[in-house]
Amino acid sequence: MMPEIEIIAATKTLQQEPISTAPKKLRVAAYARVSTEQDEQQNSYEAQIDFYTRYIKKNPDWQFVDVFADRGITGTNTKNRDEFNRMIDIAMDGGIDLILTKSISRFARNTVDTLQTVRELKAAGIEVWFEKENLHTFDPKCEMMLTIMSSLAQEESRSISENVRWGQQQSMRKGKVHLAYNRFLGYKKGEDGRPEIVEEEAVIIRSIYDWYISGESINDIAAKLTSRGIPTPAGKTKWSVSTVRSILSNEKYKGEALLQKTYTVDYLTKEVRKNTGEVPFIRVRNSHEPIIDPEVFDRVQELLNIRCKARGKVYSDHPFAGKIICGDCGQYYGHKVWRVRKTGEKYSVWYCNHKYDGDSICQTPPLKEDEIRSAFIEALEMLGEHVPAYSDEHFCELVQTLTVYRDGYLNFLFTDGREVRIEP
């Protein structure tokens, strides 16, 4: 049987869109980065921005999008490189066709990050051009060369990290003490490189020690300093209990330094942990002129221990025990178990041990354990630390105190002296 063919006539007129003869301009952006804030690097940073801005704009086939630049940021991971991440977001949303960058090491020193990012961009139709290596990611041979060269860049980063660490350890072993002077009250960097006393600030330090020895609580001292308008070491107007406690327990005020209290676990993640014996401690006695007499300092440490024990029983096995402080009275938070009346569900909370046994009720709020864990992760992220997941061990290692205020603010004081304030 032969097939029967029927032609069904068209009922509409075919209208073709006019074909544009003008070539589409590539939307081009550039990425620049320097890893330190030193003057020579600052010049490099500005030079990279200026060069790529002019370079893109003078090409008639390109449409300038922006120059994305991170300053003083390491290239070993992309987590905290805000401009880099903003550029990738714009590109993946269809706003960029081509990304220019000076070299693989400027883009990233982590092989995994480099390859993953390049593959995602390539899949979305976005090309990256590495100028120094003359690599174009649309070139079929590019990935093999990129793997080799980014591995070399990662190895260079490891070598630099080891050299820096070696230099720091040698400096420590020679008894050299380095302070974060812009956040350390009482000292400035002297002409010989050693800490030099700033007398007008040293007066404040001595007063804090005198007040504490005379019987005033840490909370009272913080309130007094705030009411007198004395700026904190970080230049803030309100003193926290944790800041006063840190000053009272910092051995550098007696002219001594305990070095290497923390260490970096991995040069790629930059994870910092409290040193509990993994690396050697280095104690430097008579490293600089003391503000507080050693006898006075040791007496204050005794009082801190005595008053700490007098605050009531804490559950020493719990990672939060002895860490959380009431911003009203300066006492420790203790562990409690609350129960929901309707369902009978139980959950753990922490609130001030002396909330109801004083002359006035502390107004600081209770905290659920999940809230504490979430705030800890948020604080680490604000410091630029890599946080794969919450860890009780990590909390114990890094947190010196967590002060809770009546307005819901949380102030983390870390063992290395850094502070982070979390909004409610």
N, C-alpha and C positions, 0 to 999 in steps of 0.2 A: 504494500500500500504506500502510495506516494504522500509525503507531508503536504498539508494545505497551508499556504502562507497568506496572511491578511495584513495589509498595511493600514494602520489607524492614523488618520490624518491629524496633524497638530492643530490645536485650537487657539494657541497663543503665539505671539511673535517673540522670537529669541532676541534678547537684548544683551549684548556683551559689554562688560565694563571696559572703559578705555584703558589701554595699557600705558602705564607711565614710563616714559623714557628716561626720567631722572633717576640715577642710582640712589638707593637708600643710604643715608649716612650712618656709619657705625656709632653707637653711643659708647663713648670711651671714658673710663675712669682709671685712676692710678692709686696704688697703695704705697705708703712710705712709713718707715718705722725706725726709731733709734731706741736702744735699750737702756740708756742712762740719761741723766739730766746734766752731764758735764758740759762745759762751754763748747768744746770742740764737737761734741755730739749734737748740741743745740744748733750749731751752725749747719751741720749736716742735715738736720731735720728741716730747717727752713730752706736750705738749698734744694732738697728733694722736692718739696712742695712747689717752689718757684719753677724749677726745671720742668716738671711734668705739666704744670698749668700752661706754660708757654708752648711746650712741645705738642700737646694735644690740640690747643687752639689754633696753631698755625697750619695744621693738616686740613685741607679743604674737604676731605672725605670723612672727617670725624666730627662728631658732635660732643662737646665737652660736658661731662656729667659732674665730676667733682674729683678732688684729690683727698683721699681718706688717709689720715695720718695718726698714728699712736706714738706718744712721746713717753720715754722712760718706762717702757713696758717690755718684758722679756718675750722672746719669740718661741720659747720652748713649749708653750701651749696657747690655744686661742681663746680660752675661757674668759679672760678679763681684758681682752683687746677690743674695747668698745667700738672703735672706728672700723676695725677689720670686720667685726660681726655685723655692723650696720651696712657696710658695703656688700657683704654676702647676701643679706636680707633683700637689699634693693635689687641686686642682680637676679636673685631667684624669683623676685616679683616681676621680672621682665624689664627692668629699668636700665640694664647695662648689657652691652654686647661683647665688650673687650676690656680686660683689666691689664694694665701695665704695672710692672714692679721691677725694682732695680736688680734683685737677685733672689734666689731660692732662700737664702738665709734671712733676707728681709721679710719674706712671705711667712716662713715658719722654719724652725730648727728641729721640728719633730716630724720624722718621716711619715708616721701614720696620719697626722693632721694634714700634711701637705698633700698626700695622695688622695685622702678622703675628700678634701675640699675641692681639689682639681677635678676629681671624677664627678662630683655632684654638679659642678659648674659645667663641665663638658656635656653631661647628660641633658642639661637645660639649654644647651646651645650657646654657652658663654665661654670664650677663649681667654686664656691667661698667657701673657708674653713675659718671660723672664729675660730681661735685657742683657745682663752680664753673661749668662750662659747661652743666649740666643735660642731659647727653647720656646716653641709655640705648642700649646697643649692640643691643638687640632692635628698636629703632625703625628702619624701613626707610631713613629719611633720615639715619641716624646716620653712615654711612661717609663720605658726602660732607663733612659737617661735621667729622668726625674728621680727615679728610685735610687739610683747610684749617687747622684749629686745631693739629694736631700739627706741620704744616709751620711754622706761626708759632712754636711752642715750640722747634723745632729751630733756626730762624733766631735766636731769642733766645739760645739756647745758643752759637751761633757768635759773636754780637755780644759776649756776656760773655767768651768765650774770647779774642777779639781785644783787648778792653779790658784784660783781665788781662795779656796778653802785652805790650801797649803800656806798661802801668804798670811791668812788670818791666824792660823795656828802658830806660825812662827812669830807673829807679832804678839800673840798672847804669851808665848813662852819667854819672850823678852820682857814681859811685865807691862806692855803697853795697854792702856785702858782707853776704850772709845765709848763715849756716851752720846745718846741722842740729845744733843745740847738744846735743840729747839723745843724739846718736851721734857727737859730735866731741870728742875728748880734748884738753884744754888751754885751751879757751876757753868763756866764757859770754857771754850778751848783756849789754852794758854799759848804763848809764843813758842814754847818748847814742845807743843803737842799734847801736853798733859792737862788734866782738868785743873782749872784755876777758879778759886772761890769768887762769886759775885756777892759782895757783902750785903747789899740791900735785900737780896733773896735769901741769903744765909740767915738773916735775922728771922725770917718767917719760919725756916726749918727749925731753928733753935726754939722758937716759941711753941711750935707744935709739940716738940719733945717735952718741953717744960710743962705745958698744959696737961699732957697725958700723965706725966709722973705725978703731978699735983692732984690727980684723981678725976679729971674731966674725961668723959667718954669720947670715942671717936666721932660719934654723931654730933655731939656738942661742939667739938673742934671744927668739924666741917661747916656747921651752921654759923659759927663765929667768923670763920674766914670769909664765908659768903656775905654775911652782913657787913663786914668791913670793906667789901669791894675789892678784895685781893684776888687777882687772877690766878687760875689754876696753872699747873705746868703746861697744859695744852692751850692756855690763853682763854679758857672759858670763865664765865662769871659765877657758876654754881659749883661748889666743891662737893664731891661725892665721898661717901664713907670709904669706898675702895681706894680712892686716891690718897686719902690721909693714911689709911692702913699701909699702903705701898711705901709712903715716905717713912713711916715708923719702922718698917722692916727691911729697908734697903741698906745693905752693908756698905755701900759706897759712901754714905754720909759719915762713916767712921774712918775713912781713908783706906778702905780695903775693897777688893773686887773679886767676886767669884765668877769666873768666866766659863763660857760654853754651857750655860744652863739649858740651852735648847740646841737642837741640831736639825739639819735638813736631811730628810729621809732619802729623797730622790731629786736629782737635778732637773728632771722633766716636770714633775708635778709640783715641785717646790713645797712639798708638805713638811711642816715644821712640827717637831715633837719635843716634849720636855725630856731632858736628859736624865734618865734614871740609872745610869751606869753604862749605857751603850757606847759613849765616847768619854774620854778623860775630862774631869773637871780641872780647872786651873785656878788656884787661889793666889792672888797677889796682895801681899800685905805691904802697908806703907806705900801704896801705889801713887798716892796724891795726898795733899793736905786735907785733914778731916774738918768737917763742920761741927760734928758731934764728938765729944770725948768717947773713946771706946768703952769706958766704964758706964757712962750714961746710956750708950746704945745697948750694951748688954743688959742693963737694968730694965730698959723698956721691953726687950725681948722676953724677959722673965714675967713682966706684968702682962704682956700680951698673952702668954701661955696661961697664966693664972686666971685672968679674966675670961679667957676662952673656955676653960674648964668650968668656970662658974656659971656659964650660960645655960646649963642644963644638958641633959642627955641627948646625944644625937646618935643616929644609927650609922655607925662607922663603916659598915659594909656597903652602904649605898653610895654611888658616885657623887650624889648631890650633897651628902652630909658634910657639914663644916664648910660649905662653899657659898651658900645663899644667905645674904645679910639683909635685915630689915632696914630700909632707909629712914625710918622714923626713930627707932630706938637703938639701932646698931647691933641688935641681937641676931642670933642665927635663926633661920627658918628650919622648922622641923617637919618630919614626915607624918601625915595623918591619912586615914582612910575614911572617905565619906561614902554615904549610901543614898541612892535616890529612893525616896519614900514610895513612890508609886510602883516602881519596877523591882526594887530591891537590889538594883545593880550597884556594885561597889567600884570606886575608882580612887587612885592615889592623888593627893594634893600636898602642897607644901605651904605653910604660913608661919609667921613669927611665933617662936616658942613662948614669948612673953607678951603676946598680943592682948591678953585680957588680965594679966596679973599686976599691972602697974597702976599708977595714978590715972592714966588716961589710956584709952584704947588706941592701938596703932592703926593707922588708916591704910597701911599697905595691903594690897590685894593678895589673896591666895593664888597659887599657880598650879595648874595641872602639870603632870610630868611631861606630857606630850608638848605642852607650851614651852617648857624649858628646853627640851630637845630641839624644837623648831627654831627657837631664838638662838641657840648655840650655833646651829648650822648657818643661820642668817648672818650672825656676827663673823663667822669664818669667811663666808663669801664676801662680806664687806671688806675684809682684810686681804682678799685676793687669794685665799687658801683653797686648795683642791679638796673637795668634800665628796668622796664617793658615796658615803652613807654615814649615819650617826653611829658613834661608838662610845660606850661608857668609858673605855680605857682612854680614848682621845680626850674626852671631857676632863677626866681626872688629871691627865698630863698637862693640859694647856690652860685650864681655868684656875686662877688663883681665888677670885671671888666674883660673885654675881650679886649686885646690889639691886633691890627692888624698891621703887619709889611709889608713893601713894597715887600719883597720876598715871601709874602703869608703865612708866619707863623702866627699862632694864639696862644696867650698866655692867658690862663684862670687863674685868681686869684680868689680862692674861699674864702668865708667868714670866713672859719676856718684857712686861711693862706696857704693852699696848692696851689701849682701852677702846671699847666700842659701845655706843649708846643705841639701844633698840627702841623705837617708838612703839607705843601700845597698839 
